[in-house]
């Protein structure tokens, strides 16, 4: 792989790492909001919806991390 393509891949990796950080912030905020709800609401429909969102955000972070790993492997 030439230097120009490697540079472009590294820029994408940087963007993905920034995206992962943003997802993590949102996930932490949602978890904090869930934790601060009364227990009766946490166990209700709203709490379940929030927990599902947290799980989906975690899955998205894992997917972004996999993409970063693959790109790093391609640029070596």
PDB file of N, H, CA, C and O in Angstrom:
ATOM      1  N   UNK A   1       0.856  -1.167   0.000  1.00  0.00           N
ATOM      2  CA  UNK A   1       0.000   0.000   0.000  1.00  0.00           C
ATOM      3  C   UNK A   1       0.902   1.229   0.000  1.00  0.00           C
ATOM      4  O   UNK A   1       1.909   1.290   0.705  1.00  0.00           O
ATOM      5  N   UNK A   2       0.506   2.204  -0.814  1.00  0.00           N
ATOM      6  H   UNK A   2      -0.313   2.154  -1.387  1.00  0.00           H
ATOM      7  CA  UNK A   2       1.351   3.394  -0.870  1.00  0.00           C
ATOM      8  C   UNK A   2       1.038   4.351   0.287  1.00  0.00           C
ATOM      9  O   UNK A   2       0.055   4.191   1.011  1.00  0.00           O
ATOM     10  N   UNK A   3       1.898   5.330   0.425  1.00  0.00           N
ATOM     11  H   UNK A   3       2.696   5.459  -0.163  1.00  0.00           H
ATOM     12  CA  UNK A   3       1.817   6.267   1.556  1.00  0.00           C
ATOM     13  C   UNK A   3       0.514   7.070   1.544  1.00  0.00           C
ATOM     14  O   UNK A   3      -0.066   7.315   2.602  1.00  0.00           O
ATOM     15  N   UNK A   4       0.052   7.480   0.372  1.00  0.00           N
ATOM     16  H   UNK A   4       0.524   7.281  -0.488  1.00  0.00           H
ATOM     17  CA  UNK A   4      -1.173   8.294   0.279  1.00  0.00           C
ATOM     18  C   UNK A   4      -2.386   7.505   0.773  1.00  0.00           C
ATOM     19  O   UNK A   4      -3.200   8.030   1.532  1.00  0.00           O
ATOM     20  N   UNK A   5      -2.506   6.256   0.349  1.00  0.00           N
ATOM     21  H   UNK A   5      -1.844   5.830  -0.268  1.00  0.00           H
ATOM     22  CA  UNK A   5      -3.641   5.447   0.804  1.00  0.00           C
ATOM     23  C   UNK A   5      -3.521   5.133   2.293  1.00  0.00           C
ATOM     24  O   UNK A   5      -4.522   5.127   3.010  1.00  0.00           O
ATOM     25  N   UNK A   6      -2.314   4.877   2.755  1.00  0.00           N
ATOM     26  H   UNK A   6      -1.501   4.882   2.173  1.00  0.00           H
ATOM     27  CA  UNK A   6      -2.102   4.616   4.180  1.00  0.00           C
ATOM     28  C   UNK A   6      -2.494   5.851   5.009  1.00  0.00           C
ATOM     29  O   UNK A   6      -3.087   5.724   6.081  1.00  0.00           O
ATOM     30  N   UNK A   7      -2.161   7.028   4.505  1.00  0.00           N
ATOM     31  H   UNK A   7      -1.679   7.130   3.634  1.00  0.00           H
ATOM     32  CA  UNK A   7      -2.519   8.276   5.192  1.00  0.00           C
ATOM     33  C   UNK A   7      -4.034   8.432   5.253  1.00  0.00           C
ATOM     34  O   UNK A   7      -4.579   8.818   6.288  1.00  0.00           O
ATOM     35  N   UNK A   8      -4.715   8.135   4.146  1.00  0.00           N
ATOM     36  H   UNK A   8      -4.273   7.822   3.306  1.00  0.00           H
ATOM     37  CA  UNK A   8      -6.180   8.237   4.129  1.00  0.00           C
ATOM     38  C   UNK A   8      -6.802   7.259   5.115  1.00  0.00           C
ATOM     39  O   UNK A   8      -7.759   7.600   5.812  1.00  0.00           O
ATOM     40  N   UNK A   9      -6.261   6.043   5.177  1.00  0.00           N
ATOM     41  H   UNK A   9      -5.485   5.766   4.612  1.00  0.00           H
ATOM     42  CA  UNK A   9      -6.779   5.058   6.133  1.00  0.00           C
ATOM     43  C   UNK A   9      -6.561   5.544   7.558  1.00  0.00           C
ATOM     44  O   UNK A   9      -7.446   5.401   8.401  1.00  0.00           O
ATOM     45  N   UNK A  10      -5.405   6.113   7.836  1.00  0.00           N
ATOM     46  H   UNK A  10      -4.685   6.230   7.151  1.00  0.00           H
ATOM     47  CA  UNK A  10      -5.141   6.632   9.185  1.00  0.00           C
ATOM     48  C   UNK A  10      -6.083   7.771   9.547  1.00  0.00           C
ATOM     49  O   UNK A  10      -6.464   7.913  10.709  1.00  0.00           O
ATOM     50  N   UNK A  11      -6.459   8.575   8.577  1.00  0.00           N
ATOM     51  H   UNK A  11      -6.149   8.460   7.633  1.00  0.00           H
ATOM     52  CA  UNK A  11      -7.429   9.655   8.827  1.00  0.00           C
ATOM     53  C   UNK A  11      -8.797   9.061   9.162  1.00  0.00           C
ATOM     54  O   UNK A  11      -9.497   9.554  10.046  1.00  0.00           O
ATOM     55  N   UNK A  12      -9.168   8.006   8.451  1.00  0.00           N
ATOM     56  H   UNK A  12      -8.599   7.605   7.732  1.00  0.00           H
ATOM     57  CA  UNK A  12     -10.438   7.337   8.738  1.00  0.00           C
ATOM     58  C   UNK A  12     -10.392   6.715  10.131  1.00  0.00           C
ATOM     59  O   UNK A  12     -11.363   6.805  10.882  1.00  0.00           O
ATOM     60  N   UNK A  13      -9.281   6.092  10.474  1.00  0.00           N
ATOM     61  H   UNK A  13      -8.493   6.019   9.863  1.00  0.00           H
ATOM     62  CA  UNK A  13      -9.127   5.508  11.811  1.00  0.00           C
ATOM     63  C   UNK A  13      -9.299   6.579  12.882  1.00  0.00           C
ATOM     64  O   UNK A  13      -9.978   6.355  13.885  1.00  0.00           O
ATOM     65  N   UNK A  14      -8.687   7.737  12.674  1.00  0.00           N
ATOM     66  H   UNK A  14      -8.136   7.919  11.860  1.00  0.00           H
ATOM     67  CA  UNK A  14      -8.831   8.838  13.635  1.00  0.00           C
ATOM     68  C   UNK A  14     -10.290   9.256  13.765  1.00  0.00           C
ATOM     69  O   UNK A  14     -10.777   9.490  14.871  1.00  0.00           O
ATOM     70  N   UNK A  15     -10.988   9.352  12.631  1.00  0.00           N
ATOM     71  H   UNK A  15     -10.592   9.163  11.732  1.00  0.00           H
ATOM     72  CA  UNK A  15     -12.401   9.731  12.650  1.00  0.00           C
ATOM     73  C   UNK A  15     -13.235   8.691  13.391  1.00  0.00           C
ATOM     74  O   UNK A  15     -14.115   9.039  14.179  1.00  0.00           O
ATOM     75  N   UNK A  16     -12.957   7.421  13.137  1.00  0.00           N
ATOM     76  H   UNK A  16     -12.243   7.138  12.497  1.00  0.00           H
ATOM     77  CA  UNK A  16     -13.698   6.357  13.810  1.00  0.00           C
ATOM     78  C   UNK A  16     -13.432   6.354  15.312  1.00  0.00           C
ATOM     79  O   UNK A  16     -14.347   6.128  16.104  1.00  0.00           O
ATOM     80  N   UNK A  17     -12.200   6.599  15.703  1.00  0.00           N
ATOM     81  H   UNK A  17     -11.456   6.782  15.060  1.00  0.00           H
ATOM     82  CA  UNK A  17     -11.889   6.673  17.135  1.00  0.00           C
ATOM     83  C   UNK A  17     -12.618   7.840  17.790  1.00  0.00           C
ATOM     84  O   UNK A  17     -13.071   7.725  18.928  1.00  0.00           O
ATOM     85  N   UNK A  18     -12.733   8.954  17.089  1.00  0.00           N
ATOM     86  H   UNK A  18     -12.365   9.048  16.164  1.00  0.00           H
ATOM     87  CA  UNK A  18     -13.484  10.092  17.616  1.00  0.00           C
ATOM     88  C   UNK A  18     -14.968   9.731  17.727  1.00  0.00           C
ATOM     89  O   UNK A  18     -15.621  10.069  18.714  1.00  0.00           O
ATOM     90  N   UNK A  19     -15.488   9.054  16.726  1.00  0.00           N
ATOM     91  H   UNK A  19     -14.958   8.779  15.924  1.00  0.00           H
ATOM     92  CA  UNK A  19     -16.877   8.612  16.742  1.00  0.00           C
ATOM     93  C   UNK A  19     -17.127   7.671  17.921  1.00  0.00           C
ATOM     94  O   UNK A  19     -18.144   7.777  18.606  1.00  0.00           O
ATOM     95  N   UNK A  20     -16.196   6.760  18.148  1.00  0.00           N
ATOM     96  H   UNK A  20     -15.369   6.674  17.592  1.00  0.00           H
ATOM     97  CA  UNK A  20     -16.314   5.823  19.265  1.00  0.00           C
ATOM     98  C   UNK A  20     -16.370   6.573  20.594  1.00  0.00           C
ATOM     99  O   UNK A  20     -17.150   6.212  21.476  1.00  0.00           O
ATOM    100  N   UNK A  21     -15.558   7.602  20.742  1.00  0.00           N
ATOM    101  H   UNK A  21     -14.925   7.895  20.026  1.00  0.00           H
ATOM    102  CA  UNK A  21     -15.573   8.405  21.966  1.00  0.00           C
ATOM    103  C   UNK A  21     -16.921   9.100  22.146  1.00  0.00           C
ATOM    104  O   UNK A  21     -17.449   9.162  23.256  1.00  0.00           O
ATOM    105  N   UNK A  22     -17.479   9.623  21.048  1.00  0.00           N
ATOM    106  H   UNK A  22     -17.050   9.573  20.146  1.00  0.00           H
ATOM    107  CA  UNK A  22     -18.782  10.299  21.126  1.00  0.00           C
ATOM    108  C   UNK A  22     -19.885   9.311  21.509  1.00  0.00           C
ATOM    109  O   UNK A  22     -20.754   9.629  22.321  1.00  0.00           O
ATOM    110  N   UNK A  23     -19.846   8.118  20.925  1.00  0.00           N
ATOM    111  H   UNK A  23     -19.140   7.860  20.265  1.00  0.00           H
ATOM    112  CA  UNK A  23     -20.826   7.093  21.281  1.00  0.00           C
ATOM    113  C   UNK A  23     -20.697   6.744  22.757  1.00  0.00           C
ATOM    114  O   UNK A  23     -21.701   6.585  23.451  1.00  0.00           O
ATOM    115  N   UNK A  24     -19.476   6.626  23.233  1.00  0.00           N
ATOM    116  H   UNK A  24     -18.660   6.755  22.669  1.00  0.00           H
ATOM    117  CA  UNK A  24     -19.240   6.298  24.633  1.00  0.00           C
ATOM    118  C   UNK A  24     -19.806   7.365  25.560  1.00  0.00           C
ATOM    119  O   UNK A  24     -20.379   7.037  26.599  1.00  0.00           O
ATOM    120  N   UNK A  25     -19.654   8.622  25.206  1.00  0.00           N
ATOM    121  H   UNK A  25     -19.188   8.889  24.362  1.00  0.00           H
ATOM    122  CA  UNK A  25     -20.196   9.717  26.023  1.00  0.00           C
ATOM    123  C   UNK A  25     -21.719   9.605  26.096  1.00  0.00           C
ATOM    124  O   UNK A  25     -22.309   9.738  27.168  1.00  0.00           O
ATOM    125  N   UNK A  26     -22.344   9.361  24.950  1.00  0.00           N
ATOM    126  H   UNK A  26     -21.865   9.253  24.079  1.00  0.00           H
ATOM    127  CA  UNK A  26     -23.807   9.235  24.923  1.00  0.00           C
ATOM    128  C   UNK A  26     -24.246   8.032  25.753  1.00  0.00           C
ATOM    129  O   UNK A  26     -25.215   8.109  26.508  1.00  0.00           O
ATOM    130  N   UNK A  27     -23.532   6.930  25.607  1.00  0.00           N
ATOM    131  H   UNK A  27     -22.745   6.867  24.994  1.00  0.00           H
ATOM    132  CA  UNK A  27     -23.860   5.725  26.363  1.00  0.00           C
ATOM    133  C   UNK A  27     -23.731   5.978  27.865  1.00  0.00           C
ATOM    134  O   UNK A  27     -24.591   5.563  28.642  1.00  0.00           O
ATOM    135  N   UNK A  28     -22.664   6.653  28.270  1.00  0.00           N
ATOM    136  H   UNK A  28     -21.966   6.990  27.638  1.00  0.00           H
ATOM    137  CA  UNK A  28     -22.480   6.972  29.688  1.00  0.00           C
ATOM    138  C   UNK A  28     -23.593   7.884  30.203  1.00  0.00           C
ATOM    139  O   UNK A  28     -24.076   7.705  31.321  1.00  0.00           O
ATOM    140  N   UNK A  29     -23.998   8.857  29.392  1.00  0.00           N
ATOM    141  H   UNK A  29     -23.605   9.002  28.484  1.00  0.00           H
ATOM    142  CA  UNK A  29     -25.076   9.762  29.791  1.00  0.00           C
ATOM    143  C   UNK A  29     -26.390   8.995  29.960  1.00  0.00           C
ATOM    144  O   UNK A  29     -27.137   9.226  30.911  1.00  0.00           O
ATOM    145  N   UNK A  30     -26.661   8.078  29.024  1.00  0.00           N
ATOM    146  H   UNK A  30     -26.055   7.889  28.252  1.00  0.00           H
ATOM    147  CA  UNK A  30     -27.894   7.287  29.107  1.00  0.00           C
ATOM    148  C   UNK A  30     -27.856   6.371  30.329  1.00  0.00           C
ATOM    149  O   UNK A  30     -28.866   6.212  31.015  1.00  0.00           O
ATOM    150  N   UNK A  31     -26.706   5.771  30.604  1.00  0.00           N
ATOM    151  H   UNK A  31     -25.885   5.900  30.047  1.00  0.00           H
ATOM    152  CA  UNK A  31     -26.576   4.906  31.774  1.00  0.00           C
ATOM    153  C   UNK A  31     -26.765   5.709  33.057  1.00  0.00           C
ATOM    154  O   UNK A  31     -27.424   5.250  33.991  1.00  0.00           O
ATOM    155  N   UNK A  32     -26.193   6.898  33.100  1.00  0.00           N
ATOM    156  H   UNK A  32     -25.658   7.271  32.342  1.00  0.00           H
ATOM    157  CA  UNK A  32     -26.354   7.744  34.278  1.00  0.00           C
ATOM    158  C   UNK A  32     -27.819   8.131  34.473  1.00  0.00           C
ATOM    159  O   UNK A  32     -28.326   8.124  35.594  1.00  0.00           O
ATOM    160  N   UNK A  33     -28.494   8.469  33.372  1.00  0.00           N
ATOM    161  H   UNK A  33     -28.081   8.474  32.461  1.00  0.00           H
ATOM    162  CA  UNK A  33     -29.913   8.822  33.466  1.00  0.00           C
ATOM    163  C   UNK A  33     -30.721   7.629  33.975  1.00  0.00           C
ATOM    164  O   UNK A  33     -31.620   7.793  34.801  1.00  0.00           O
ATOM    165  N   UNK A  34     -30.406   6.442  33.490  1.00  0.00           N
ATOM    166  H   UNK A  34     -29.677   6.308  32.820  1.00  0.00           H
ATOM    167  CA  UNK A  34     -31.106   5.241  33.944  1.00  0.00           C
ATOM    168  C   UNK A  34     -30.835   4.989  35.425  1.00  0.00           C
ATOM    169  O   UNK A  34     -31.751   4.694  36.193  1.00  0.00           O
ATOM    170  N   UNK A  35     -29.574   5.109  35.814  1.00  0.00           N
ATOM    171  H   UNK A  35     -28.830   5.348  35.190  1.00  0.00           H
ATOM    172  CA  UNK A  35     -29.209   4.873  37.212  1.00  0.00           C
ATOM    173  C   UNK A  35     -29.867   5.865  38.162  1.00  0.00           C
ATOM    174  O   UNK A  35     -30.107   5.536  39.324  1.00  0.00           O
ATOM    175  N   UNK A  36     -30.162   7.072  37.688  1.00  0.00           N
ATOM    176  H   UNK A  36     -29.967   7.339  36.744  1.00  0.00           H
ATOM    177  CA  UNK A  36     -30.748   8.105  38.536  1.00  0.00           C
ATOM    178  C   UNK A  36     -32.276   8.047  38.588  1.00  0.00           C
ATOM    179  O   UNK A  36     -32.906   8.813  39.317  1.00  0.00           O
ATOM    180  N   UNK A  37     -32.856   7.148  37.824  1.00  0.00           N
ATOM    181  H   UNK A  37     -32.343   6.526  37.232  1.00  0.00           H
ATOM    182  CA  UNK A  37     -34.316   6.990  37.852  1.00  0.00           C
ATOM    183  C   UNK A  37     -34.705   6.186  39.088  1.00  0.00           C
ATOM    184  O   UNK A  37     -33.929   5.359  39.567  1.00  0.00           O
ATOM    185  N   UNK A  38     -35.903   6.428  39.600  1.00  0.00           N
ATOM    186  H   UNK A  38     -36.534   7.100  39.212  1.00  0.00           H
ATOM    187  CA  UNK A  38     -36.392   5.565  40.675  1.00  0.00           C
ATOM    188  C   UNK A  38     -36.439   4.113  40.194  1.00  0.00           C
ATOM    189  O   UNK A  38     -36.682   3.844  39.018  1.00  0.00           O
ATOM    190  N   UNK A  39     -36.208   3.209  41.099  1.00  0.00           N
ATOM    191  H   UNK A  39     -36.010   3.428  42.055  1.00  0.00           H
ATOM    192  CA  UNK A  39     -36.126   1.796  40.742  1.00  0.00           C
ATOM    193  C   UNK A  39     -37.390   1.298  40.043  1.00  0.00           C
ATOM    194  O   UNK A  39     -37.317   0.463  39.141  1.00  0.00           O
ATOM    195  N   UNK A  40     -38.524   1.801  40.454  1.00  0.00           N
ATOM    196  H   UNK A  40     -38.583   2.479  41.187  1.00  0.00           H
ATOM    197  CA  UNK A  40     -39.784   1.359  39.837  1.00  0.00           C
ATOM    198  C   UNK A  40     -39.824   1.736  38.353  1.00  0.00           C
ATOM    199  O   UNK A  40     -40.382   0.992  37.546  1.00  0.00           O
ATOM    200  N   UNK A  41     -39.238   2.880  37.983  1.00  0.00           N
ATOM    201  H   UNK A  41     -38.785   3.484  38.638  1.00  0.00           H
ATOM    202  CA  UNK A  41     -39.186   3.283  36.576  1.00  0.00           C
ATOM    203  C   UNK A  41     -38.120   2.496  35.823  1.00  0.00           C
ATOM    204  O   UNK A  41     -38.288   2.177  34.646  1.00  0.00           O
ATOM    205  N   UNK A  42     -37.011   2.183  36.515  1.00  0.00           N
ATOM    206  H   UNK A  42     -36.874   2.443  37.471  1.00  0.00           H
ATOM    207  CA  UNK A  42     -35.948   1.409  35.872  1.00  0.00           C
ATOM    208  C   UNK A  42     -36.454   0.049  35.413  1.00  0.00           C
ATOM    209  O   UNK A  42     -36.032  -0.467  34.379  1.00  0.00           O
ATOM    210  N   UNK A  43     -37.358  -0.520  36.188  1.00  0.00           N
ATOM    211  H   UNK A  43     -37.701  -0.101  37.028  1.00  0.00           H
ATOM    212  CA  UNK A  43     -37.883  -1.841  35.880  1.00  0.00           C
ATOM    213  C   UNK A  43     -39.082  -1.782  34.936  1.00  0.00           C
ATOM    214  O   UNK A  43     -39.569  -2.819  34.486  1.00  0.00           O
ATOM    215  N   UNK A  44     -39.552  -0.590  34.639  1.00  0.00           N
ATOM    216  H   UNK A  44     -39.156   0.252  35.005  1.00  0.00           H
ATOM    217  CA  UNK A  44     -40.699  -0.430  33.754  1.00  0.00           C
ATOM    218  C   UNK A  44     -40.291  -0.349  32.293  1.00  0.00           C
ATOM    219  O   UNK A  44     -39.137  -0.576  31.930  1.00  0.00           O
ATOM    220  N   UNK A  45     -41.270  -0.019  31.471  1.00  0.00           N
ATOM    221  H   UNK A  45     -42.208   0.165  31.765  1.00  0.00           H
ATOM    222  CA  UNK A  45     -41.048   0.047  30.029  1.00  0.00           C
ATOM    223  C   UNK A  45     -39.980   1.072  29.652  1.00  0.00           C
ATOM    224  O   UNK A  45     -39.137   0.810  28.795  1.00  0.00           O
ATOM    225  N   UNK A  46     -40.018   2.223  30.288  1.00  0.00           N
ATOM    226  H   UNK A  46     -40.703   2.436  30.984  1.00  0.00           H
ATOM    227  CA  UNK A  46     -39.018   3.265  29.984  1.00  0.00           C
ATOM    228  C   UNK A  46     -37.604   2.786  30.327  1.00  0.00           C
ATOM    229  O   UNK A  46     -36.672   2.985  29.548  1.00  0.00           O
ATOM    230  N   UNK A  47     -37.452   2.166  31.470  1.00  0.00           N
ATOM    231  H   UNK A  47     -38.210   2.004  32.103  1.00  0.00           H
ATOM    232  CA  UNK A  47     -36.148   1.661  31.865  1.00  0.00           C
ATOM    233  C   UNK A  47     -35.646   0.588  30.917  1.00  0.00           C
ATOM    234  O   UNK A  47     -34.465   0.557  30.569  1.00  0.00           O
ATOM    235  N   UNK A  48     -36.553  -0.297  30.497  1.00  0.00           N
ATOM    236  H   UNK A  48     -37.512  -0.272  30.779  1.00  0.00           H
ATOM    237  CA  UNK A  48     -36.177  -1.336  29.545  1.00  0.00           C
ATOM    238  C   UNK A  48     -35.744  -0.734  28.211  1.00  0.00           C
ATOM    239  O   UNK A  48     -34.789  -1.203  27.591  1.00  0.00           O
ATOM    240  N   UNK A  49     -36.447   0.300  27.778  1.00  0.00           N
ATOM    241  H   UNK A  49     -37.222   0.681  28.282  1.00  0.00           H
ATOM    242  CA  UNK A  49     -36.095   0.984  26.527  1.00  0.00           C
ATOM    243  C   UNK A  49     -34.722   1.628  26.640  1.00  0.00           C
ATOM    244  O   UNK A  49     -33.923   1.569  25.705  1.00  0.00           O
ATOM    245  N   UNK A  50     -34.452   2.235  27.773  1.00  0.00           N
ATOM    246  H   UNK A  50     -35.101   2.283  28.533  1.00  0.00           H
ATOM    247  CA  UNK A  50     -33.150   2.870  27.986  1.00  0.00           C
ATOM    248  C   UNK A  50     -32.039   1.824  28.025  1.00  0.00           C
ATOM    249  O   UNK A  50     -30.965   2.037  27.462  1.00  0.00           O
ATOM    250  N   UNK A  51     -32.293   0.694  28.690  1.00  0.00           N
ATOM    251  H   UNK A  51     -33.166   0.522  29.147  1.00  0.00           H
ATOM    252  CA  UNK A  51     -31.292  -0.375  28.766  1.00  0.00           C
ATOM    253  C   UNK A  51     -31.005  -0.934  27.372  1.00  0.00           C
ATOM    254  O   UNK A  51     -29.859  -1.233  27.039  1.00  0.00           O
ATOM    255  N   UNK A  52     -32.040  -1.069  26.577  1.00  0.00           N
ATOM    256  H   UNK A  52     -32.972  -0.826  26.848  1.00  0.00           H
ATOM    257  CA  UNK A  52     -31.857  -1.553  25.203  1.00  0.00           C
ATOM    258  C   UNK A  52     -31.022  -0.565  24.394  1.00  0.00           C
ATOM    259  O   UNK A  52     -30.176  -0.972  23.598  1.00  0.00           O
ATOM    260  N   UNK A  53     -31.256   0.722  24.594  1.00  0.00           N
ATOM    261  H   UNK A  53     -31.944   1.052  25.240  1.00  0.00           H
ATOM    262  CA  UNK A  53     -30.468   1.746  23.896  1.00  0.00           C
ATOM    263  C   UNK A  53     -28.999   1.651  24.307  1.00  0.00           C
ATOM    264  O   UNK A  53     -28.106   1.764  23.468  1.00  0.00           O
ATOM    265  N   UNK A  54     -28.756   1.445  25.589  1.00  0.00           N
ATOM    266  H   UNK A  54     -29.482   1.353  26.271  1.00  0.00           H
ATOM    267  CA  UNK A  54     -27.380   1.317  26.089  1.00  0.00           C
ATOM    268  C   UNK A  54     -26.707   0.102  25.460  1.00  0.00           C
ATOM    269  O   UNK A  54     -25.548   0.175  25.049  1.00  0.00           O
ATOM    270  N   UNK A  55     -27.422  -0.999  25.384  1.00  0.00           N
ATOM    271  H   UNK A  55     -28.363  -1.057  25.717  1.00  0.00           H
ATOM    272  CA  UNK A  55     -26.864  -2.202  24.759  1.00  0.00           C
ATOM    273  C   UNK A  55     -26.574  -1.980  23.276  1.00  0.00           C
ATOM    274  O   UNK A  55     -25.554  -2.447  22.768  1.00  0.00           O
ATOM    275  N   UNK A  56     -27.456  -1.277  22.587  1.00  0.00           N
ATOM    276  H   UNK A  56     -28.284  -0.898  23.001  1.00  0.00           H
ATOM    277  CA  UNK A  56     -27.244  -0.982  21.172  1.00  0.00           C
ATOM    278  C   UNK A  56     -26.049  -0.055  20.969  1.00  0.00           C
ATOM    279  O   UNK A  56     -25.277  -0.229  20.026  1.00  0.00           O
ATOM    280  N   UNK A  57     -25.900   0.913  21.840  1.00  0.00           N
ATOM    281  H   UNK A  57     -26.527   1.054  22.606  1.00  0.00           H
ATOM    282  CA  UNK A  57     -24.740   1.808  21.754  1.00  0.00           C
ATOM    283  C   UNK A  57     -23.449   1.038  22.007  1.00  0.00           C
ATOM    284  O   UNK A  57     -22.439   1.278  21.347  1.00  0.00           O
ATOM    285  N   UNK A  58     -23.482   0.122  22.955  1.00  0.00           N
ATOM    286  H   UNK A  58     -24.302  -0.074  23.492  1.00  0.00           H
ATOM    287  CA  UNK A  58     -22.311  -0.705  23.232  1.00  0.00           C
ATOM    288  C   UNK A  58     -21.966  -1.559  22.013  1.00  0.00           C
ATOM    289  O   UNK A  58     -20.794  -1.709  21.665  1.00  0.00           O
ATOM    290  N   UNK A  59     -22.965  -2.103  21.385  1.00  0.00           N
ATOM    291  H   UNK A  59     -23.916  -1.981  21.667  1.00  0.00           H
ATOM    292  CA  UNK A  59     -22.761  -2.905  20.178  1.00  0.00           C
ATOM    293  C   UNK A  59     -22.180  -2.048  19.060  1.00  0.00           C
ATOM    294  O   UNK A  59     -21.300  -2.498  18.326  1.00  0.00           O
ATOM    295  N   UNK A  60     -22.663  -0.826  18.929  1.00  0.00           N
ATOM    296  H   UNK A  60     -23.378  -0.460  19.526  1.00  0.00           H
ATOM    297  CA  UNK A  60     -22.128   0.088  17.915  1.00  0.00           C
ATOM    298  C   UNK A  60     -20.658   0.390  18.182  1.00  0.00           C
ATOM    299  O   UNK A  60     -19.852   0.439  17.253  1.00  0.00           O
ATOM    300  N   UNK A  61     -20.316   0.589  19.442  1.00  0.00           N
ATOM    301  H   UNK A  61     -20.971   0.549  20.196  1.00  0.00           H
ATOM    302  CA  UNK A  61     -18.913   0.839  19.792  1.00  0.00           C
ATOM    303  C   UNK A  61     -18.048  -0.363  19.426  1.00  0.00           C
ATOM    304  O   UNK A  61     -16.943  -0.201  18.908  1.00  0.00           O
ATOM    305  N   UNK A  62     -18.546  -1.561  19.692  1.00  0.00           N
ATOM    306  H   UNK A  62     -19.444  -1.693  20.112  1.00  0.00           H
ATOM    307  CA  UNK A  62     -17.807  -2.772  19.329  1.00  0.00           C
ATOM    308  C   UNK A  62     -17.600  -2.850  17.819  1.00  0.00           C
ATOM    309  O   UNK A  62     -16.525  -3.225  17.352  1.00  0.00           O
ATOM    310  N   UNK A  63     -18.627  -2.498  17.067  1.00  0.00           N
ATOM    311  H   UNK A  63     -19.501  -2.194  17.446  1.00  0.00           H
ATOM    312  CA  UNK A  63     -18.530  -2.528  15.605  1.00  0.00           C
ATOM    313  C   UNK A  63     -17.520  -1.521  15.093  1.00  0.00           C
ATOM    314  O   UNK A  63     -16.751  -1.818  14.179  1.00  0.00           O
ATOM    315  N   UNK A  64     -17.517  -0.340  15.671  1.00  0.00           N
ATOM    316  H   UNK A  64     -18.142  -0.099  16.413  1.00  0.00           H
ATOM    317  CA  UNK A  64     -16.546   0.680  15.271  1.00  0.00           C
ATOM    318  C   UNK A  64     -15.135   0.202  15.596  1.00  0.00           C
ATOM    319  O   UNK A  64     -14.213   0.387  14.802  1.00  0.00           O
ATOM    320  N   UNK A  65     -14.971  -0.413  16.763  1.00  0.00           N
ATOM    321  H   UNK A  65     -15.720  -0.563  17.407  1.00  0.00           H
ATOM    322  CA  UNK A  65     -13.655  -0.933  17.156  1.00  0.00           C
ATOM    323  C   UNK A  65     -13.192  -2.020  16.183  1.00  0.00           C
ATOM    324  O   UNK A  65     -12.014  -2.077  15.832  1.00  0.00           O
ATOM    325  N   UNK A  66     -14.111  -2.876  15.750  1.00  0.00           N
ATOM    326  H   UNK A  66     -15.068  -2.830  16.035  1.00  0.00           H
ATOM    327  CA  UNK A  66     -13.764  -3.900  14.770  1.00  0.00           C
ATOM    328  C   UNK A  66     -13.327  -3.273  13.450  1.00  0.00           C
ATOM    329  O   UNK A  66     -12.389  -3.745  12.808  1.00  0.00           O
ATOM    330  N   UNK A  67     -14.015  -2.205  13.053  1.00  0.00           N
ATOM    331  H   UNK A  67     -14.777  -1.821  13.574  1.00  0.00           H
ATOM    332  CA  UNK A  67     -13.646  -1.499  11.823  1.00  0.00           C
ATOM    333  C   UNK A  67     -12.249  -0.906  11.947  1.00  0.00           C
ATOM    334  O   UNK A  67     -11.451  -0.986  11.013  1.00  0.00           O
ATOM    335  N   UNK A  68     -11.954  -0.313  13.097  1.00  0.00           N
ATOM    336  H   UNK A  68     -12.603  -0.248  13.856  1.00  0.00           H
ATOM    337  CA  UNK A  68     -10.623   0.258  13.335  1.00  0.00           C
ATOM    338  C   UNK A  68      -9.570  -0.837  13.249  1.00  0.00           C
ATOM    339  O   UNK A  68      -8.537  -0.658  12.604  1.00  0.00           O
ATOM    340  N   UNK A  69      -9.825  -1.963  13.892  1.00  0.00           N
ATOM    341  H   UNK A  69     -10.664  -2.109  14.416  1.00  0.00           H
ATOM    342  CA  UNK A  69      -8.871  -3.081  13.862  1.00  0.00           C
ATOM    343  C   UNK A  69      -8.626  -3.549  12.435  1.00  0.00           C
ATOM    344  O   UNK A  69      -7.486  -3.805  12.047  1.00  0.00           O
ATOM    345  N   UNK A  70      -9.691  -3.661  11.656  1.00  0.00           N
ATOM    346  H   UNK A  70     -10.617  -3.454  11.971  1.00  0.00           H
ATOM    347  CA  UNK A  70      -9.561  -4.111  10.261  1.00  0.00           C
ATOM    348  C   UNK A  70      -8.765  -3.103   9.433  1.00  0.00           C
ATOM    349  O   UNK A  70      -7.918  -3.486   8.626  1.00  0.00           O
ATOM    350  N   UNK A  71      -9.037  -1.835   9.634  1.00  0.00           N
ATOM    351  H   UNK A  71      -9.725  -1.524  10.289  1.00  0.00           H
ATOM    352  CA  UNK A  71      -8.309  -0.803   8.889  1.00  0.00           C
ATOM    353  C   UNK A  71      -6.848  -0.767   9.279  1.00  0.00           C
ATOM    354  O   UNK A  71      -5.978  -0.584   8.428  1.00  0.00           O
ATOM    355  N   UNK A  72      -6.573  -0.942  10.563  1.00  0.00           N
ATOM    356  H   UNK A  72      -7.280  -1.091  11.254  1.00  0.00           H
ATOM    357  CA  UNK A  72      -5.175  -0.984  10.996  1.00  0.00           C
ATOM    358  C   UNK A  72      -4.452  -2.162  10.364  1.00  0.00           C
ATOM    359  O   UNK A  72      -3.288  -2.054   9.980  1.00  0.00           O
ATOM    360  N   UNK A  73      -5.152  -3.294  10.258  1.00  0.00           N
ATOM    361  H   UNK A  73      -6.098  -3.382  10.570  1.00  0.00           H
ATOM    362  CA  UNK A  73      -4.560  -4.451   9.609  1.00  0.00           C
ATOM    363  C   UNK A  73      -4.316  -4.203   8.124  1.00  0.00           C
ATOM    364  O   UNK A  73      -3.331  -4.690   7.568  1.00  0.00           O
ATOM    365  N   UNK A  74      -5.185  -3.467   7.493  1.00  0.00           N
ATOM    366  H   UNK A  74      -5.985  -3.072   7.945  1.00  0.00           H
ATOM    367  CA  UNK A  74      -5.039  -3.187   6.061  1.00  0.00           C
ATOM    368  C   UNK A  74      -3.906  -2.209   5.782  1.00  0.00           C
ATOM    369  O   UNK A  74      -3.297  -2.240   4.712  1.00  0.00           O
ATOM    370  N   UNK A  75      -3.632  -1.353   6.735  1.00  0.00           N
ATOM    371  H   UNK A  75      -4.126  -1.327   7.604  1.00  0.00           H
ATOM    372  CA  UNK A  75      -2.616  -0.315   6.487  1.00  0.00           C
ATOM    373  C   UNK A  75      -1.216  -0.746   6.862  1.00  0.00           C
ATOM    374  O   UNK A  75      -0.264   0.005   6.650  1.00  0.00           O
ATOM    375  N   UNK A  76      -1.068  -1.938   7.414  1.00  0.00           N
ATOM    376  H   UNK A  76      -1.841  -2.548   7.586  1.00  0.00           H
ATOM    377  CA  UNK A  76       0.265  -2.435   7.790  1.00  0.00           C
ATOM    378  C   UNK A  76       0.984  -3.028   6.603  1.00  0.00           C
ATOM    379  O   UNK A  76       2.116  -3.494   6.736  1.00  0.00           O
TER     380      UNK A  76
END
